[in-house]
Amino acid sequence: MTSADDVKFCADRSVRGRAWMVRPPVAHVAPAGVPEAAAALAAARGFTDLDTFFSPTLRACMPDPYVLKGMEEAVRRFCDAVQGGRRIALYGDYDVDGATSTSLVLRWLHSVGADAAFYIPDRLREGYGPNSAAIRRLREEEGIEFLLMLDSGTTAHEPLGVAAELGMEIVILDHHEPDDRMPPGTLVNPKRKDEDRSLAYLCTAGLAFLFLVGVQREMRARAFFDGSRPEPDLRQWLGIVALGTVCDVVPLVGLNRAYVAAGLPRMQDVLGIRALSTATGVTAFTTYSCGFQFGPHINATGRIGDTRLGTMLLATEDKLVAEDIARELYETNRARQDIERAAVSEAIEQARAAGDHAVIVLANDEWHPGVVGLVAARVKEALNRPAVIIGSGGSASCRSVDGFDIGQAVIAAREAGILVKGGGHAAAAGLTVLPERIDELREFLSARAKDFVAPPVMVDIAVPCGELTMDIPAALERLQPYGTANTKPKIAVYGGRVKRATVVGQNNHVKLVLTGPHGETEAIMYRGVGTPLGESLRGTDGLHVDVLGEVKIDEYGGRKRATLVIEDAVVERVAEDEMAA
């Protein structure tokens, strides 16, 4: 590893059109037992309390629940409803954060013998958040008196107004951005206008666990627990909290980091997660398996199936029920993958035929609304441009590249009258557009992105070619758990010349063998054939090439070695048209 000032790349811009900047060092003291490389990177990333960062515990990181506005009132009203035997309903969401937060509170209620129901809206028929028709059914057909909203409700003024008119008591646990009005009922949201936002990084699963900590304390003070009704051990459900935290892609800092560090080892304590592990054959409980294996299976039914199944899986204590649901999730996810693969293939083909627009806008009424977000992400990754994928009914999902705020662009299009509705944030957005306005939308978004310049890519560690050894990933393992705001380190290998560029793995992957004064380094771009970056790397034999990506330990052929998984590259004398790709 080399200091930032000594690193020189072979060109100013990468194939993806990005400048690379090596993260500057920050003065620090490595905690005892922590490798210097890991401590140096954590400090450079802005983490100041390295002792807590490398030893995250709930005791050190969890605040008093009542530090959040509305939490004390929410806890009291909830406890009153439980003790008063009122009919309680939890209204959740169809994604993993909704399923995990709903199942957490449902488990607590069941463990103390409380009467409780739950409701998850249908993604296609009802959309996100509460709706007035569902609220009326809960009150009039099921006699619900107390409504606990989870992962939605902050801006649901009309349907929650209906709930209030019907005499329902309302508590909201949510983490989405508020507007300028307070909703009916008691709102607990770390992003409330009157909050200091110190806990704004929490998802609803983490917020729900904090809520239950407050509930336990309150019920203990009321002498609610006794020999016939023991106090639940909240720690047994930390695996659910970890799953929701990872899958909602919130920053793994502070309390979130402690949740995940404590929760990953306890995922197997949860019957439904064990059943899903058996059904999928995934036995490792890591941030990767949460985000890319368990999470997608729970999300699958939220996209194309019964939206209740994720919550049911995580809440049940019936082994046969858990096994049945896990198998259904597995089959639904396979169906979702088939739908997604077909749509991705069609979308990329369309995009390449459509010309060089700054923002890719594609439409096909046969694309399932439940997968357009996944397709947008895949198209964006393959072609390195913001992507808007419009499916059935004109509903679309948008995904953006670093530095281009797709949410603001969509809001501007809505305000210009091009969209029926639309909104979002910097990286992702959603919209609805009429067929006759799609071309106009493409031109509008592309005009906004025309002069967009991507920010520099931050390189965590730069090593000369030949010095990427297995000691580096071993040392950096102490940075785990990885996630948003603490991603797997980006490593640049520089100063090498391509000894050999080949296509491997059924003609899908592009592999480089780089050589330099310090030896050789191997690098590979998975599924690189046919992509702008992958095609730029083919035929680079003899050229200087610097590569950027994540390091992995490759054991192919029985020989262990550190290999770089390529995400970007700087190629000597790279052509201007390749730089713009």
PyMOL commands that set and color helices and strands:
alter all, ss='L'
color gray80, all
select helices_A, chain A and resi 4-6+36-44+50-54+58-61+65-67+71-83+96-111+132-140+157-165+204-221+234-247+254-269+271-280+287-304+309-315+319-354+372-383+392-394+406-415+435-449+471-479+532-537+556-558+576-579
alter helices_A, ss='H'
color red, helices_A
select strands_A, chain A and resi 20-22+88-91+116-119+146-150+169-173+186-188+360-363+387-390+395-399+421-424+428-432+457-459+461-464+491-494+497-504+509-516+519-525+545-554+561-571
alter strands_A, ss='S'
color yellow, strands_A
deselect
rebuild
show_as cartoon
